[in-house]
Amino acid sequence: MRLYLSADIEGTCGIADWAETERATMDDYRPFAAQMTAEVAAACEGAVAAGAEDILVKDAHDSARNLDAARLPRQARVLRGWTGDPLCMMAGLERGAFGGVLFTGYHAWGCCGGNPLSHTMTTACDQVTLNGVPASEFLINAYTALYFGVPWPSCPATGSCARLPRTGCPAWWPCR
């Protein structure tokens, strides 16, 4: 099976300050880029153990140059940088090409009180909504996966990020 994994950093374990997400502040950033890589590696290793033969990993944070590809299993390939296409954090996703989508490091939606780094795609706006529901990057990208007919096996997080799929999405939502 071929899988797609989209990796962000603001939901990475332990991260609590914007400086920890930015290459401009390397002393703060470096340990969390390593943690992001460790979490992506763990997700890939679990997927390989479950039968995945090929995993396309989209580095989907900021410069999209955060992951250390050498620390990932050989079945993983990393799409670094930005392609300029409208899929953004889901660049490289194609209909019929993947058996599932995984998400790591995702976080709460803009203006959510449960996460100090909550935002949706940019910090330049307070909140994005879809049909009256606060939209997280996970929600937008999960809908993108659905558009391409690619399922995802689980929700990407706990706490405030995970509450949205259970309370703000239709009955067909897989994480309900």
N, C-alpha and C positions, 0 to 999 in steps of 0.2 A: 504494500500500500504506500502511496505517496501522500505526505502531509504538508500542510502549510502552517508556519508558526509566525505570528506577528509579536514582536517584543518591544515593550516600552520600558521606561525606567522609573517613573514617579510612583508606581505601585510596588517597586522592588523592596524586599524585606529590609526594614530599618531606616529607610530614607525618610527624612523629615524636613529638609530645607532645600530651597531652590539651588543653592550653591553646590549641593551634592549631585545635581543633575547636569552641571555645566562644565564643559571642557576648559573654560576660562579660569576656573578655580580648581586646578588639578589636585591639590592636597585634599580637598573635600570630595572631588569627583571620582578619583581613581579607585577607592575602595568600593564604591557603589557600582561603577562600571564592571568591576570584578564580580560583585555580587549578582549583577544583572546577567553576566556571562554564566555564572554558576547555576542560576535558576533556569536559563535557557538550556544549558547542558543537561540538567536534571530532567527537564521536560522531554528533551530529545532522547535521552537514555531510556526513559520510561516508554516513549513511543516505539523505540527500536525493540525493546523487550516485548512489546505488545504486537510486533510484527511489521512496523514501518521499515521500508527499505530505502526511502528517499525523503528528505525533509528540506523544504525551502524555507529558510529563516529570513524574515524581513526585519532588519534592524530599523525600528520605527520611531526612534527618539532623536529629536533635535537634528544634528548633523548626519544622523544615521551611520555613524562611525564609532559605535560604542562597544561592540562585541569583539572578543578575542576569538576569532574563528579557529585558532589552533587548539583551543580548549573544548571544542565541540566534537561529538562523535563523527566518524568518517562519513556517515550517511547524511550529515547536515551540510548544506551549502548556504552561504550567507549572501543576501542581496543588500549591499551597502550603498549609502548615498541615496539621493532622490532621483527618480526617473522623470519627474515632471508630469506624470500622468495623473488623472483625477482620482485614482485609487489610493494615492498617498501612502498611508500606513499599511495598505493591503496590496501594494504594487507587486506584480508577478502572479497574482491569483487569476486563474483561468477556469472557465466552465469545463467540467469533465476531466480536468487534469489532476485533481486532488480528492482524496477520500475523506478528508477532514481538515479542520482548522483548529489550531491551538492558540491561546493568548497567554503571554506572561507579562508581568510588570504593569498591567493596566490599573487604573485608579478611578476615583470618584469623579462625577460630572462637575462642571463649573458651578460654583456657589454652594456646593455640598459642604455642610458643616463637619462632616466626619473625616476629612482628610486635609492636611495643611497645603497640599499641592494640587487640590482639585482644580480642574480646568477642562475645557473641551476644545481640542485642536490648537488653541491659542490662549494666551492670557489677556489678549486685547479686548475680549468681550466677557461679560459676566456669566452668561448662560446661553446655551443652545437648547431648543426644544424641538421635538418631533411629535406632531399631533398632541401637543400639550404636555408631553412627558419630558422631563429633563433628560437630555441626551448626553451620555458619556461617550468617550471614544470607543469603548467596548460596544455600546449599543449601535453606533454608526457602523462600525466594522463588522459586527455580527449581521446586521442587515445587508451589508455588502456581500458577505459570505452566502447568505440566503439567496441574494439576487443571482449569484453564480451557481446556486444549487449545491453548495458545499456545506455540510453539517459541521457542528462542533460538539465534542463529547462532554464538555463540562464548563461551568462558570470559572472565570479566571481569578477570582479573588474572594476575600471575606469582607466583613464589615460593611461600610457604607457603599462600596462599589457593588457588592453582591446583592444588596437589598433591591436595587432597581429591577433586575430581571424577575424577581418574585412578585413585586408589587406594581410595576408600571408597564408590563408587557402583556401581550395577548396570551390566551390559553395554550396556543400551539408552541409557545416559547419553551425550548428544551430544558431550561434551568428551573422551571416552576416546581 
